Amino acid sequence: MSAKSGSQSQNSSEGVPSEQNFKMRIMSKKLDFIKSVHGLNESDLVARIKEDELRLKKLQFAHTISPLENPVSIRGLRRDIARLKTELKKKKTEA
């Protein structure tokens, strides 16, 4: 029995690294997004915000009509818009 419970503990510990890898990939994507936004000027940021807001409206409308395959994409887009607006505000306060 002890060998069986030992294998169960190994199985539960195997899930942890994959979860950490998943979090690392998400953080990597977020950092890449932030780095790409730093290089934009104010007018580019405003244009990108407008584009993303339009895309968000289209996604929300499509999700209302028929459920999206990946509804989490709406949340990610909202967060990206918030990051863009934060960066725009930082640039305006610096100027």
N, C-alpha and C positions, 0 to 999 in steps of 0.2 A: 504494500500500500504506500509506503514512503516513496518508492520509486515513481509511483503514479502521481502523487502530489508534487514531486520534484519536476516532473515533465509539465504539469499544469503551470507551475510557477515560471518555467522557461517560456511557455506559450504566451503568458501574460506579459513577460518582459520583452518578447519579440515585437509586440505591438507598439511599445514606447519609441523605439528608434524610428519606425516608419511615421509615427505621429510627429516626431521632432523633425524629420526630413520634410514632411508636409508643411509644417510651420516655417521652416527655413526657406522653402520655395515661395511661400506666400510673402515672407519678408523680403525676399530677393526681388520679386515682382514689384512690390511697393517701393523699394529703394530705387529700382530702375525707373519707375514712373516719376518719382520725386526728382531724380537726377535729370531726366529729360525735361521736366518742367522748369528747372532752374535756368536753363539756357534760353527760355523764351522771354520776349519783352512783353510789355503791358498789352499792346494791341493784339499780339498773338494769343496771349492768355484769354483775352475777352472773346476772341473769335473761337477759340477752343471750347470755352465754357458754353457759348451759344450752340455750337455743334453738338456737344455732349448733352445739353439740356433738351435739344430737339430729338436726339437719339433716345434719351430717357423717356420722353413723352410717347414716342413711337413704340418703345418696348412695353410701357405700361398699357397702352391701348391694345397692343397685340395680346398681352397677358389677360386683359379683361375679356376679350373675345374668345380666345382659347388659351388654356394654360401653356406657358412656355416650358420647353424641355428643361431649362436651367433657370428657375426664377431667382436664384442667388445673383445672377448677372445684374439684375436691377439694383440690388444692394451695392454691389461693387461699383457700378456706374455712379450711384448717388455719392458714394464715398470719394470717388475720383473727382467729381464736380466740387465737392467740399474742399478737397486738397488744392484744386486749381484756384478756388476762390480765396483760400488762405494764402496761397503764394501771391496772388494778385494784390491782396491787402498788404502783405509784407513789402512788395515792391512799391506800392503807393506811399507807404509810410516812410520808406527809405528816401524817396525822391523829394 
